[in-house]
Amino acid sequence: MSVVHRFKGNISQDQYAWDGIDPLLINTEEVHDVLKHVLVGPEDGAPNFIIRYFNVPAGEKTFYDQHPHEHGIVILNGKARVQINEDFYDLNPLDSIFISGNDIHQLTNIGEQSLGFICVIQRQD
């Protein structure tokens, strides 16, 4: 069954929210105050993929990570530096990234505003 989650945030005020989506606040020793929204996922009946939106505060970063599944990422707002293995790339809104499975990766917010990006992954069951 198809599902629609309407945007209810305010882009000009850097507020991202969708009807029916409860964000998960990620706070660990490594990652601080990152919001993760699962926009399309298993709860929606998506059998093969998951679409997520992440919001990373200024000066913060995502996990330094490595795993078998690949990522497709589109930067929506803010500025990022992405590490892919030993290489680093500075990114702006609407830049996209493909991260291969098993590549080491991390996104760091290098701007003065929050960093927001869409991330698509294969469903992991």
C-alpha positions as CSV (number, residue, x, y, z in Angstrom):
1,M,0.0,0.0,0.0
2,S,1.4,3.4,-0.9
3,V,2.0,6.1,1.7
4,V,2.4,9.9,1.6
5,H,4.2,11.8,4.4
6,R,3.5,15.5,3.8
7,F,6.2,18.1,4.7
8,K,5.1,20.2,7.6
9,G,8.3,22.0,8.4
10,N,9.6,25.4,7.5
11,I,12.7,25.4,5.3
12,S,13.5,29.1,5.8
13,Q,13.6,28.5,9.5
14,D,15.6,25.3,9.2
15,Q,12.8,23.2,10.6
16,Y,12.3,19.9,8.9
17,A,9.3,17.7,9.8
18,W,6.9,15.4,8.1
19,D,3.4,14.2,9.0
20,G,3.5,10.8,10.7
21,I,7.3,10.8,11.1
22,D,8.8,10.9,14.6
23,P,12.5,11.8,14.5
24,L,15.0,9.9,16.4
25,L,17.6,12.0,18.4
26,I,21.0,10.4,18.2
27,N,23.3,11.2,21.1
28,T,26.4,9.1,21.8
29,E,30.0,9.8,22.7
30,E,30.8,10.2,19.0
31,V,27.6,11.8,17.6
32,H,25.7,14.7,19.2
33,D,22.2,16.0,18.6
34,V,21.7,14.5,15.2
35,L,18.1,14.0,14.1
36,K,17.2,11.0,11.9
37,H,13.8,10.9,10.2
38,V,12.8,7.6,8.4
39,L,10.7,9.1,5.5
40,V,10.1,5.7,3.8
41,G,10.8,2.4,5.4
42,P,9.6,-0.9,6.6
43,E,6.6,0.7,8.5
44,D,5.5,2.1,5.1
45,G,5.7,-1.3,3.4
46,A,8.9,-0.5,1.4
47,P,10.3,-4.0,0.7
48,N,13.7,-3.0,-0.8
49,F,15.0,0.4,0.4
50,I,14.8,3.0,3.2
51,I,14.8,6.8,2.6
52,R,16.1,8.8,5.6
53,Y,16.6,12.5,6.3
54,F,19.4,13.5,8.7
55,N,19.9,16.9,10.4
56,V,23.4,17.5,11.8
57,P,24.0,20.6,13.9
58,A,26.8,23.1,13.1
59,G,30.2,21.6,14.1
60,E,28.8,18.1,14.5
61,K,29.2,14.9,12.5
62,T,27.7,11.5,11.6
63,F,29.2,8.2,12.7
64,Y,32.6,7.2,11.4
65,D,31.2,4.1,9.8
66,Q,31.9,1.1,7.6
67,H,29.4,-1.6,6.6
68,P,28.5,-3.8,3.6
69,H,25.5,-1.7,2.4
70,E,25.9,1.2,0.0
71,H,24.4,4.7,0.4
72,G,23.0,7.4,-2.0
73,I,23.0,10.8,-0.4
74,V,21.8,14.3,-1.5
75,I,22.7,17.3,0.5
76,L,19.6,19.5,1.0
77,N,20.9,22.3,3.2
78,G,24.2,23.4,4.8
79,K,27.8,22.5,4.0
80,A,29.5,19.2,4.5
81,R,32.8,17.6,4.3
82,V,32.5,13.9,3.6
83,Q,35.3,11.4,4.2
84,I,35.2,8.3,1.9
85,N,38.1,6.1,2.9
86,E,41.2,8.4,2.8
87,D,39.6,11.0,0.6
88,F,37.8,14.2,1.7
89,Y,35.2,16.2,-0.4
90,D,33.5,19.5,0.5
91,L,29.8,19.5,-0.5
92,N,27.1,22.1,-0.9
93,P,23.3,21.9,-1.3
94,L,22.2,19.6,-4.1
95,D,25.5,17.8,-4.3
96,S,25.1,14.0,-4.3
97,I,27.3,11.1,-3.1
98,F,27.4,7.4,-3.8
99,I,29.2,5.5,-1.0
100,S,30.1,1.9,-1.9
101,G,29.6,-0.9,0.5
102,N,32.5,-1.4,2.9
103,D,33.9,2.1,2.3
104,I,34.8,4.1,5.5
105,H,32.6,7.2,5.6
106,Q,31.6,10.1,7.7
107,L,29.9,13.5,7.1
108,T,30.9,16.6,9.1
109,N,29.0,19.8,9.1
110,I,31.5,22.5,8.2
111,G,29.0,25.3,7.9
112,E,27.4,27.7,10.4
113,Q,23.9,26.3,9.9
114,S,22.6,22.8,10.2
115,L,23.4,20.2,7.6
116,G,20.5,18.3,6.2
117,F,20.7,15.4,3.8
118,I,18.6,12.6,2.3
119,C,20.1,9.2,2.5
120,V,18.8,6.1,0.7
121,I,20.0,2.7,1.7
122,Q,19.0,-0.9,0.8
123,R,16.7,-2.4,3.4
124,Q,18.7,-4.6,5.8
125,D,16.7,-7.6,7.1
